[in-house]
């Protein structure tokens, strides 16, 4: 068998094995050779984006997705509050957690027609005990006890399970986990509880527009095609309708497992610091018992021309939950997976999604018709499967752009027509190829649990030598393959979807599962006529050569002794600069962060809004010049903080100074037209609305506004922005620049003198004066009086059944010892919280405790997202308080042995290896 191709900087060892039952496994050994054991180093991961440094959420089986989300567009993206963020931790460099992931080559496409969502339901049910370990939550208890986490997800053609744990307990965890696939009990008395969990997950995602669009697209496919299915599952599809028909769901679930959970189409990836021989011994011992039923793997090759129906080639209008104007142009192409070596859709997405001069977006923005654009294929099941590949162009429209949507679509088609006329461009392809090659060569390590999850899915799609590279590298330029793909992107093969709240009066149809309002009509004949003969537009052309692509990857000598922490190399009334060379990862990369603190920020809601406006306008001004940096793997972003703004840059160090100076130049010479100001103001106002209609976001907003002495909610900001005009932002930026305290960190492949140049350029170019320290007060937190206090408010999205309850318990000012006690308590609480509130009480899909450190004031919280049609907030709150009483008993009855095991687990987490400079 061919060797697995890996990056020259990848020190891990790999081995592919196939068990007698047909299960294929990739063994990954992290074991370092003698003499290369890591030094003790201290660092921090994932700094919080605000002063409430407490948003770590317990990682449960809570990230599951039945059916894949559509690709998001630029212009209005925000982090899903239910996605667990990485732990903030100060660690000594030791070893990583061990991890494993298994992909079953079956998904929602295989759901029986009369039981939509059965694959997703089974993914939940296999956790509910096995013949060898019969307790329902035995695996979760074991994992949490030893500092680990687990997760699972169901896609169209694949179901993935993964976990991580301390290396010491990895073998036992493998044995417990393998029972999901060997002999799960699928208990009858677990059915009712887990179908409610599946339904709660569906209810939680009902307001998500990307899922609503996906389900709407499923109505356009050919009759009988698996993409027409409802893949989530809910109470209606898995309980009520089957009961009416007399269907035995438990029996059908067991039959589905026996038919589809077969070893010969399972792929397994395991990663640990154990040697390869030991990993092979464990995998053979544990997984050889997974049954092989000898049946052929699910195959959907016969389902061709997925969307070749009259329903697809239409103009759809949809009412969104969010306040957003979007145009979505969609093509259905033959499955492109066989062309993974060429990646034609990646090439086309690169060109059509470009934001530099000559691009579709640049011209649309110049005409004030768009503020964001996404193009491509998100490579998830709904858009990339064995039956077809979807290519999308999503444009975030201004109100004027929505009014001129025919002209917007025409510009898109003109650009595509230009590409077809010119044919594939080798220069552009090789530029993308170079960027992807260099990124892979110097690729940062990822968390083992994320790494094995990705790899086990790759094993279903690529030959062994390309398990690590098949989804990343562009192996060969093939003009014919590229031309065939781009020639399919014609106006007559496209489906058009317009999304806007303005269509409220037009949308009289309802998609049956998500109840999404929409309407459909023929594409106007005059539009079609205009697209038959598209004139050339001189403002549309291929991108110029990218000046941000790095060529120098040499490692610099440094003039400072190695230390545990960054050293302060500058401290003046104007600036403070910290510096640390990379003495550990030896990569030609760096991180450059600068916090610009101003006395203007935070005192009024208007000041916070003006800062938000400035950062959004600055990002828009930079797109044409800095987009090249973005695609060349240089990351830049601006973050609004309590006292000012943070500029964050990272990537290959050679070109970071060029990017930094470009950003500072645009800050120093800031300008904005009236049209751009009004468009961004409208967009920001919409993003504020989209923030507050999410119950989880709103609860967090209000909690912090109660706790922090000066904290403006998103509602405060939305009201404060009404009277603001262009002159206000220009005046604000001038005042903001004038007086700043600058604090920076430069870490990575730079010398001390090079680090100082960043600060020198920033201060000189902005011509700023120092700020007296007394004008930069720190964040103050209010003391919560003893007793119970309640703040209740209605959701702004009245048709959303989701309720969120966060019970916050304040402790007081903390030190490192109290912080660790709080973290330990929350760690002990995670699994009982999940078991009691989700599994037993069935309050909802998302339940978690959280350790809270708000500007040094410690506390903890318990959060539940439930549905109002299942529980009132009063009922949920009563059960949450009851849980804390039960947890008190758990603590009091805990054995010394179990307590010591949990302490060890927390210590191990603190000692986990840093994976990369970030």
Secondary structure as UniProt FT lines:
FT   TURN            8..9
FT   STRAND          13..18
FT   TURN            20..21
FT   STRAND          24..29
FT   TURN            34..35
FT   STRAND          42..44
FT   TURN            53..54
FT   TURN            62..63
FT   TURN            74..75
FT   TURN            81..82
FT   STRAND          90..92
FT   STRAND          98..104
FT   HELIX           108..110
FT   TURN            113..114
FT   TURN            116..117
FT   HELIX           118..125
FT   TURN            126..127
FT   TURN            136..137
FT   HELIX           138..145
FT   TURN            146..147
FT   STRAND          149..154
FT   STRAND          159..165
FT   HELIX           167..169
FT   HELIX           170..182
FT   HELIX           188..205
FT   TURN            206..207
FT   HELIX           209..217
FT   HELIX           218..220
FT   TURN            223..224
FT   HELIX           226..228
FT   HELIX           236..240
FT   HELIX           241..245
FT   HELIX           249..260
FT   HELIX           263..265
FT   STRAND          266..272
FT   HELIX           276..287
FT   TURN            288..289
FT   TURN            301..302
FT   TURN            306..307
FT   TURN            310..312
FT   STRAND          315..318
FT   STRAND          326..333
FT   HELIX           337..339
FT   TURN            340..342
FT   HELIX           344..352
FT   TURN            357..358
FT   HELIX           360..366
FT   TURN            367..368
FT   STRAND          370..376
FT   TURN            381..383
FT   STRAND          389..397
FT   HELIX           399..403
FT   HELIX           405..422
FT   HELIX           426..441
FT   HELIX           448..461
FT   HELIX           464..466
FT   TURN            467..472
FT   HELIX           479..487
FT   HELIX           491..493
FT   STRAND          495..499
FT   HELIX           501..503
FT   TURN            504..506
FT   STRAND          509..510
FT   TURN            512..514
FT   STRAND          517..521
FT   HELIX           525..532
FT   TURN            538..539
FT   TURN            547..548
FT   STRAND          567..571
FT   STRAND          575..581
FT   STRAND          589..597
FT   TURN            599..602
FT   HELIX           605..631
FT   TURN            632..633
FT   STRAND          635..641
FT   TURN            642..643
FT   STRAND          644..652
FT   HELIX           653..668
FT   HELIX           674..692
FT   HELIX           695..707
FT   HELIX           714..720
FT   TURN            721..723
FT   HELIX           726..738
FT   STRAND          741..748
FT   HELIX           752..766
FT   HELIX           773..775
FT   TURN            798..799
FT   STRAND          802..813
FT   HELIX           816..833
FT   HELIX           834..840
FT   STRAND          846..854
FT   TURN            855..856
FT   STRAND          857..867
FT   TURN            868..870
FT   HELIX           873..893
FT   HELIX           896..910
//
